[in-house]
Amino acid sequence: MSGNNVTIVGNITRDPELRYTPSGQANVRLGVAVNRKWQDRNSGEWQEVTSFFDVICWREMAENVNESLKKGTRVIVTGRLEQRSWEQEGNKRSVVEINADEIAPSLRWATAKVEKTERRSGDQGGGGGGSGQGRSAPAADPPPYDDFGDEPF
């Protein structure tokens, strides 16, 4: 077990954005806001802080997230912290993202209907979600995915 595993619970801040790499691999990017609320012991006043996290999902899980989740949905995300760096207009930039191993709707204040999908042939599971409704890569060339030219969010 590596030391960079995280679990967060929060609300999706924007609809998932499905893209494909040039090789046809699906990925979804989304933002999750995590609120922390506590009562100050000295003043008795309630304090609140919101942290925002960028999350990326890959392969079949990305397609399932795109079909199942939307802005405002409360989710539970487990994954690995990963830092990525790039240069834009001569400036070096970097971001720390959560590369999701699992993502699911929170059932604390909601219900969900679970529909199992068929595994793709040759899918060995692990790290990619493992389900995909038998979907194959798009027949046409996938849309270009420029991971380094755009700001991540």
C-alpha positions in Angstrom: 0.0 0.0 0.0 1.5 3.3 -1.0 1.3 6.4 1.2 -0.7 8.6 -1.1 -4.1 7.0 -0.9 -7.0 9.4 -0.1 -10.8 9.2 0.5 -13.0 12.2 0.2 -16.7 12.8 0.5 -18.2 15.8 -1.2 -20.4 17.3 -4.0 -19.5 17.3 -7.7 -19.0 21.0 -8.7 -19.4 20.6 -12.5 -20.8 17.9 -14.8 -18.3 15.2 -15.6 -16.3 15.9 -18.8 -15.8 12.8 -20.9 -12.8 12.8 -23.3 -10.7 10.2 -25.1 -7.0 10.0 -25.5 -5.6 9.6 -29.0 -5.4 5.9 -28.4 -9.2 5.8 -27.6 -8.9 5.5 -23.8 -11.8 7.2 -22.0 -11.3 9.6 -19.1 -13.5 11.9 -17.1 -12.5 14.9 -15.1 -14.7 16.4 -12.4 -14.4 18.6 -9.4 -15.4 17.7 -5.9 -16.1 20.3 -3.1 -15.6 19.0 0.5 -17.1 21.1 3.3 -15.8 21.0 6.8 -17.9 22.6 9.5 -17.0 23.0 13.2 -17.9 25.1 16.2 -15.2 27.4 17.6 -14.6 26.5 21.2 -13.8 30.0 22.3 -16.5 32.0 20.5 -19.1 29.3 20.1 -19.6 30.4 16.4 -19.8 27.9 13.6 -16.9 27.9 11.1 -16.9 26.4 7.7 -14.1 25.7 5.1 -14.6 24.3 1.6 -11.8 22.5 -0.1 -11.9 21.8 -3.9 -10.3 18.7 -5.5 -9.8 17.7 -9.1 -10.6 14.1 -9.8 -9.9 12.0 -12.9 -11.4 8.6 -13.7 -10.2 6.3 -16.5 -11.5 3.6 -18.9 -14.9 2.0 -18.2 -15.3 3.8 -14.9 -15.0 7.1 -16.7 -17.8 6.1 -19.1 -19.9 4.9 -16.1 -19.3 8.1 -14.2 -20.2 10.2 -17.2 -23.5 8.3 -17.6 -24.4 8.1 -13.8 -23.2 11.3 -12.0 -23.8 15.0 -12.5 -23.1 18.4 -10.9 -24.4 18.5 -7.3 -24.3 14.7 -6.7 -22.7 13.8 -3.3 -20.0 11.3 -4.0 -17.4 9.2 -2.2 -14.0 9.0 -4.0 -11.0 6.9 -3.2 -7.8 7.1 -5.1 -4.2 8.2 -5.3 -2.8 11.7 -5.2 -0.8 12.4 -8.4 1.0 15.6 -9.4 1.3 16.6 -13.0 3.3 19.5 -14.4 3.3 21.2 -17.8 4.4 24.5 -19.4 1.9 27.0 -20.7 2.9 30.2 -22.4 6.4 30.0 -20.9 5.1 29.5 -17.4 5.5 26.2 -15.5 2.3 25.0 -14.0 1.4 22.0 -11.8 -1.7 20.4 -10.2 -2.3 17.7 -7.7 -5.2 15.5 -8.7 -7.0 12.5 -7.3 -6.7 9.6 -9.7 -9.8 7.7 -8.7 -9.7 4.0 -8.0 -13.4 4.0 -7.0 -16.2 6.6 -7.1 -19.8 6.2 -6.0 -22.8 8.3 -5.0 -23.2 8.8 -1.3 -26.4 7.3 0.1 -26.5 9.5 3.2 -29.2 11.8 1.8 -30.1 10.0 -1.5 -31.0 6.7 -3.1 -29.4 5.1 -6.2 -30.3 2.3 -8.5 -27.4 0.0 -9.3 -27.2 -1.6 -12.7 -24.3 -4.0 -13.3 -22.6 -3.7 -16.6 -20.9 -6.4 -18.7 -17.2 -6.6 -18.6 -15.3 -6.0 -21.8 -13.5 -9.0 -23.1 -9.9 -9.0 -22.0 -10.6 -6.7 -19.1 -8.6 -7.9 -16.1 -10.0 -5.4 -13.7 -8.0 -3.4 -11.2 -7.6 0.3 -11.5 -10.0 0.9 -14.2 -13.4 0.1 -12.8 -13.8 -3.2 -14.6 -17.2 -2.6 -16.2 -18.2 -1.1 -19.5 -21.6 -2.4 -20.8 -19.6 -4.2 -23.6 -18.7 -0.8 -25.2 -15.8 -0.7 -27.6 -13.6 2.2 -28.5 -15.3 4.8 -30.8 -15.4 3.8 -34.5 -14.3 7.2 -35.6 -11.1 8.9 -34.4 -11.7 10.1 -30.8 -11.7 13.8 -30.2 -8.2 15.2 -29.6 -7.1 15.2 -26.0 -4.5 17.8 -25.2 -3.5 17.2 -21.6 -0.7 19.7 -21.6 -2.0 22.7 -23.5 -5.1 23.5 -21.5 -5.4 24.4 -17.9 -6.7 21.3 -16.1 -9.9 23.0 -14.9 
